[in-house]
Amino acid sequence: MAIQEISAAEAARRRDEFHAIDVRADFEFRGPLGRVAKAKLVPLPELESRAGELPRDRPLLLICRSGARSGKACEQLAALGVTSVVNLTGGMIAWNRANLPVEHEAPATLAELLEHVARWVAQVSAQPPDAVRESLRGQLEAFGASAGGPTRASLARLLDSVESSFAEKGAPPDLEIALASFRRWLAAL
């Protein structure tokens, strides 16, 4: 079965026709790319076991970071007999690039912001989260953070360092979007 695809712009225009199902991990759902308004989080590893709780009165718009996992989710659901599914082409990266509205849960503390940065860096660099956290803490200390946690200034320098690091090795497609969110959150703290 061919997966039905829809662009971010078309999905936004037709938003009321779909139930939005986000198949990313919880930390991504709450992360820098945000989420489509009223999207329900059903992480891909849980999709098969939770398929029975998905609404069936409208087609399901499946969403992830880039469109790859949501494409797999469409295939999984089709195999389970749920055929009224549509994949958001390009995922939340495309949604953000189209400047469509997103919901965010901004971190309440500098430490929470640091955790968002660490989880995102771990994801896009395919490194273990603990190794990334340790590396970022070392950089923060070099930038003047105390053992008590990050400061605004040290986090600002860390974000600049992350940006430079990815510029040297090749930037992930959501680098600008993520950094803009992180910097906006930092300014609000």
N, C-alpha and C positions, 0 to 999 in steps of 0.2 A: 504494500500500500504506500502510495506517495504521501509524504507529509505535506499538509497544507501550510503555507507560509504567509505571513502578513508583515508589512513594513511597520515601523514604529508610528509613522505619520497616519497610516490607514487605521492601525489599531486604536490610536488616540481618537480619531474621528468617529470610529464605531465602538468606542469603549463600552457603552451601555448594552451592547449586544453580547458581551462576553462576561464570564466569570474569570477573573485573573488568578492564576495559580502560579506561584513562584516556587521553583524547584531548587533554589540555591540553599546553601547552608545558612543557619540562623545568623552567624556573624556577618555574612554577606548581605542578608536581608536588612540588617541594621547598619550596614556599612556605608562607605562613601558614595556608592552609586545610587543609593536610595532604593525606593520601590514604587511601583505603580500604585496609585491610590486604591485602597480597599482590596489589595491583593492578599490572598490567603497563602501562608507559607506551608508547603508540603515538600520538605527536602527530598531530592531524587532517591536516596537510599530507602526512604519510607513510603514512596509513592505506591508501590504495589500493595503493601499491607494497608494503606489508608485510602485506596481507590474507592471503597464503598462510601466514604464520607464526602466525596466530591459531588457538587451539585450537578444535576443533569438537565435542568430546565432551559439552559442556554449553552452555546458552545464554550469550551474551556480555552482560554488564551494562556498558553504555557510560556513561562518567562524564566530566563537565567541571566548570567552575566553576558554571554556572547551569542547565544542561540544554539550552542552545541548540546548542552545538557537538556535543554527544553526539547530539542529535536529527539533525543533519546527518550525523553518522557512521553512524547507523542507516540513513539513506536511502542513503548511499554503499555500505554493505555489502549492503543489499538489492539494489541495482542490480548488484552483483557476484555475486549468488546466495546470499549469506550471510543467511539469513532468521531464524535463531534469535538475535535480538538484542532487547535491552530497554534503554530509555533511563531513566536515573535522573532523575526529575522534580526540578527545582530544583538538581541537581548537588551539588557539595561544600558549597555554601551551605546547602542544605536538610539535608544530612547533619550538618553542624556544628550547625545550629539544633535538630536533634533530639537533640543531645548523644550522638551515636553515636561509637564509638572511631575515632580517626584515628592514622595513623603520621606522625611528623614527623622531619625531619632538622634539628635545631637548628644554627644557625650557630656556628662555633667561635671567631669573633673579632668585635669590634665593627664592623670594616670589612665583614665578611660580612653582618652584620645590616643595616648601612646599605644594602648592595646589595639585600637582600631588600625593604627599605622602598622603595627607588627603583624597583625593577621592578614592585612592586605599585602604587605611585602612578602610574607611567607607564601601566600597563594600565587602571586604573579611570578615569583622567583623559584617556585617549586622547592623551597627549603623548609625544613622542620620549623614549626612555630617557636619552639623553645630556643633553637639556635639563632633565629632572627631576633627574638626578644633579648637574648644575651648580647648580640652584636649591637643592637640599638642602645641598650643600656650603657655599653662601653663608649659609644659615640656621645651619648648624652653627658657622661662624666667628663669626657674631653671638652665638651662645650660648656662646662661649668655647672651642671646639675649636681645637686647634693644627693647623699644617700636617701634623703627624705622623699625624693621623687623629682620628676622633671619640672623645669621652670618654663614660662612662656618663651623666654629667649632661647633656652636650649632646645625646645621643641621646634621653634622657627628655624634654627640652624640645622636641626636634624632633617626637617622637610627639604631644605635646600640641598643637603647632602644626598638624600634619597633621590631627588630630581637629577642631580649631577651624576650619581652612580648609574642610574638607568639610561641617561643620555649617552654615557660611554659604552654601555653594553647592548643597547637597543631597548627602547621604551616599550612597555606593554601598551596595548591599545587604549587603556583607560587611565593612563598616567595623569594626563591633564585634568580629567574629571575628578579623580581621587584626590590629587593635590589641592585642587580648588576647594573641595569639601573640607579637607583637613585644615586648610588655612582659614576658611570661613568659620569652622568650629573653634579653632584656636583664638581667633579674634573675638569670639563671643564669650570666651571663658575668662 
